[in-house]
Amino acid sequence: MRHGCKINHLSRTHAHRVAMLSNMATSLILHKRIETTLAKAKALRVYVEPLINRSKEDTMHNRRIVFSYLHSKEAVNELFREVSQKVAQRPGGYTRILKTGIRHGDNSEMAIIELVDYNENMLKEASAKKSKSTRRSRAKKSEAPAVETAASIEAPVAETPAVEEAPAAETSAEETPKAE
């Protein structure tokens, strides 16, 4: 029974699981995208995101800590040189998991895990969406023209005699109940 254990053991011993996650994290950093099962992708996300977060500050201490997890000089250099530059402004969420269906051999759910800032197709869509206004800015834009139109409507309406008659009708309606 799990009894609140928060780690997915992936049906492996501790040493096997650590080695597998280290190899997968190295592959992810070097290739920017790998295909694996959904359970392994979710476990890899928990493993690799703190390493990417640590790479934002390039110190010898951080490099040694990341190397103790990855065991690959090439991956550490790639992480601290290229990946950290791309994710410098991002507060978190460095990876994306995309479900791709099931594997025909054993019917396990497959997924692609990738680094967010390296998918060119998604970046093009995101930049297209950013050109559109957000909900907040739409509300501000809709309020601003409404104020302008109200100001432009008030001036002609005040000049028309129909607006002057309306207050007269209201005063006469108020006086009639007082008289009764």
N, C-alpha and C positions, 0 to 999 in steps of 0.2 A: 504494500500500500504506500501511496505517496505521502500522505499526512502533511501536506503543505510544502513539500520540497519544490522549490521554484525552478530547478534546473532540469532540462530534458536530457536524460542520460543516453538517449539514442541507442539503446540496447548494446552499449559498449562499456568496457572497463574505463576507469579514469585515465589511465595512460594512453589508451587507444583513442579516447575522445579528445584529449588535449592535443595529441599529435595530428589527428584528423582536422580539427579546427585550425591549428596552426598552418597546416598545408593549404587548407581552403582559404584562409585569410591571406596567405602569401599569393596564391593564385588570383584572388580577387584584386589585390593591390596591383599586381603586375599586368593583369589582363583587363581590369576594370569591369568585367562581367563574367559570371560563371553560371552554369546550369546545374542544378542539384535538386534534391527532394525538398519539399516545403518545410519539413521539420528541421532538416539540416540548415536550410537558409535562415530560418528563424533563430536557430542556435548561433549561427555565424554572425548574424546582425548584433546579437548581444556581446559577442566576443570581439568584433572588429571596431565597433563604433567608439568605445573608449580609447582604443589605440589611435584612431584618426583624430579624436579630440586632443589626445596628448601630443600629436604631431604638430599642432598649431604653434607650440612654443618649442623652438629648436634649441634644446640644450643637450649637453652630453648625458645628463641624468635621464632625460626623457628618451633619448636614443637607446640607451642601455636597457631601459625598462621595455621598450617596444621590441628590441632585439631578443630579450628573454622570452617573449611570446612568439615571435615569428621565426627565429633561427635562420634568417636569410639576410645577408648584407644588401643584396640587390633590392629586396622588398623594402627594407628600412630606408635606403637611399631614395627610392621612388616615392615612398610615403612622405618623407620629410622635404623633398625637393619639389615634386610636382603636385601631389595630392593636397598637401597642406596649403599650397598657394591658391588652389581652386576653392577650398572650403574655408578660407580664412574668415569670410564674412558670414558664414552660415552658423547659426547657433546650435544646430544639432540635426539629426535626421540625415545622415550622410549616405545611407543606402536605401535602395528601393527594391521591393520584392514583387515580382510579376508572376502570377500563376499562369502556367502554360498547358495545363491539362493533366492527363494521367499517363503513366508509363504502361505500355501494353504487357510487359512481362509479369509484373506483380501488382499492377493497378495502384501504384503509389502516386500521390500527387507530386507533380514536378513544378519547379519554379525557377525563374532566373533572378539572381540577386546581382545588382549592379550599383556602382557608385553614381550618385544622383547627378553630379556636375559633368559627367562624361557622356551622357546620352544626348547626342546632337539633335535627334528628332524631338525629344521631349523639351529640350531647350528652345527649339524654334516655336513649338506650341506655347510654351510658357511666355516667351517674349511677345507672341501675338495676343495672348490673354492679358498681359500687362499693359498693352497699348489701350485696351478697353478700360473704362473707368470702373472703379470698385463701387460697392454699394454706398459706402460713406461719401465718396466724392460725388456719386450720382445724386444723393440726397442734397448735398450742398449746392450742386449745380441747379437742381430743380428748385431749391428755395430762392436762389439768387434771381432767376428769371421771374419767378412768381412775384417777388417784391417789386421788380421793375414794372411788370405788367400791371400790378395793382396801383402803383404810383401813376402810370400812364392812363389807367382807366379812371382814377379818381378825378383828375383834372377835367376831362370832358363831361363826366357825369355831373359834377358840381355845376357846370355851366348850363346843363339842360334843365328845363322847368319841371320835368317829371320828378326829379329828386327833391325839388323845393316843395312840391305838392304833397309828397309822402309824409314829411314831418307835420304838415298842417292837418292831415287826416288823422295822424296819431294823436295830436293834441285834442282834436275834437272828440275822438273816441274816448280819451281819458276824462274829458270834462263831462260827458254824458253820464257815466256811472256816478260821479260826484253829485250831480244834480238830482238823481233819483234818490 
